[in-house]
Amino acid sequence: MTITQIGIFPFTFKLKNPYVIAYDSYDTASNVLVRIETASGLVGWGNAAPEAHVTGENIEQTKEILTALMAPALSGREARNIAEIEALLQTLAPNAPAARAAIDIALYDLLGQRAGLPLYQLLGGARQRILTSVTIGITTVEEGARQARELAQSGFRALKIKTGKDWKEDMERVKAIRDTAGATMALRVDANQGYSVQEALRFIRGVKDCQIEFIEQPTPANALGDLKILRDESAIPIMADESARSANDVLNLAFNKIVDMVNVKLMKSGGILSAGHAVAVSAAGGLPVMLGCMDESRVSIAAALHLACALPGVLYADLDGAFDIVDDVAAGGFELQEGFLIPSDKPGLGIEVQI
């Protein structure tokens, strides 16, 4: 499968429901879709969702790196040599994981099509579906409860609640959401680095009866000592996100017993291959994994879902990033049924893109 053409397509998608997190607010999602065509006529699709706080990139940088560095370097190469290409891209753009992810996803889409298998089966086939959470941003107590009621009525079984601005208000919102959503709804919390250790501990004590599955990145990413304090003192499991950008980060977190769990994302890892390495390291270190996402087109959400269903080390999924995208140019890839995501059984990602 010789690579003959690479197309780069930047988009700024509007979000149906703008939202607030600890350090920012969002009403759009900037993505860059990548189309790789081979001499045999097969076409693979990938997607980058850069985010300065998580991947260290922005949309302009991602577009430039893909266009000026990566596309020329890949022309004429064998698309099946994914590890070789990943090593090359690491050399060319070590600080551009979302851009690398876009190429990697497109290559795996091609590989699945060439093999005639859906990607999750090609990569391991651990399961046929996985429960996903859906996010409620930082808002008023009343609005949080309203959204929880609506999402529960829509069939979702897991909610991720954004916190990190004011631990007292966060606590009241979480309690209201638990009361509204009912005892069977899985609740997860993501503070996006917003708390100090003391604020996090106060919040944790305040929601101790709310049956929270885990708290994601409560303190700043680089303050690993703070995470370890919380891991040792918290009655609720602590999950790393922004502190776990690579397999090396995950190794350090596991070896030093800094957290209980890890959120692995294609965008911060650099794609399916590197995310798979992070999952393997995490599993070896005894840390359960959640496959997470950014605000992303169905292209890369489908890729993350296929990986989540391929590997037994992935126990949780937070793959709601395409639900709020307005006018996504991609279709297919997965179905949503009663809160579960089911990957396509078509070869590769099972994605159709109209550009």
C-alpha positions, 0 to 999 in steps of 0.5 A: 500500500504505497502512499500516493496522496495526503490531503489536509482539511482543517475545520472549526466545528460549532458545539451544540452545547458550549461548556465550561471547565476549570481553566477554559470555556468552549463553544467550538472544536478545532480539528484537522482531518487527514486523508491518505490515498494509496496506489491500490485506491484505498483511502484512510482517514485520520483526525487531529484535535489539538488542545494547548492545555493537553497536547501542547498544540493549536490548530495552526501549528497542527495544520502547518506540521501536517502540511509542511513536514509530515505529508512530504515525508510520507509520500511514496512510503509503505502505509503498512509500516506503521511503527517505522512511520511513527518513529519517523514522525517522532523525529520530525515532530516530537512535540506534536502528538495530535498531528502524529495521531491523525496520520497514525489513525489514517494508517490503521484505517488503511490497514483494517481495510486491507485486512478486511477486518474492523479495526477492533478485531484486528487489534485484539477483539477484547469486547464488542461494546463499551459503556461511555460517559457523557460530560456535564460542564461547570454550571449552576446546581440547577442546570447540572441537575437538569442536564443529568435528568435529560441525559438519563432519560436519553439512555446514558448510564454514566456521567462525567461531571466537570469541577475545579472552580469552587469546591463548595459549589462543585460539591453541591452540584455533584450531590444534586446530580446524584439525587436527580440521576438516581443510584444506578447512574455511574458518576465520575468527576473531572477537576481539570487540575483546578484544586489544591490538595486541601480543596480536593480533600474537602471536596472528596469528603463532601461527596463521600456518599455520592458513589463517585467512581473516580476523580480525574486530575484534581491537581496541577499536572506537574505537581505529582507529589500532590497527586500522590498525597491525594492517592494516599489519603482519598477514599475515592480513586484518583485518575491522572489525565494531563499528568499522563501524556505518554507511556513514559509518564504512565510508567512513572505514575505506576512505579511510584504509586502516584495515582490509582488509574490513568486516562489515555487519549489518542491525541496526547499519546500520538495515535493508536500505536502509542496509546496502545503502548500506554495501555500496556504499561498501565496494565502491567503497572496495575493501573486501570485505564480509561480511553478518553477524548477531546472534542473530536470528529467521529473519525478519531472517536471511532479510532479510540473506540476501536482501540478501547474494544480491542484491549482488555486493559481498557476498563472505562471509556469517556468517548463522547467528543463527537456528540456535540459536534455540529455538521461533522463531515464524518458518519459511521464508525460506531453506534450508540445504544443505551449508553454503550458505544458499538464499533462498526463491523466494516473494515478499518474504522468503518467511517465515511467522510464527505468533504 
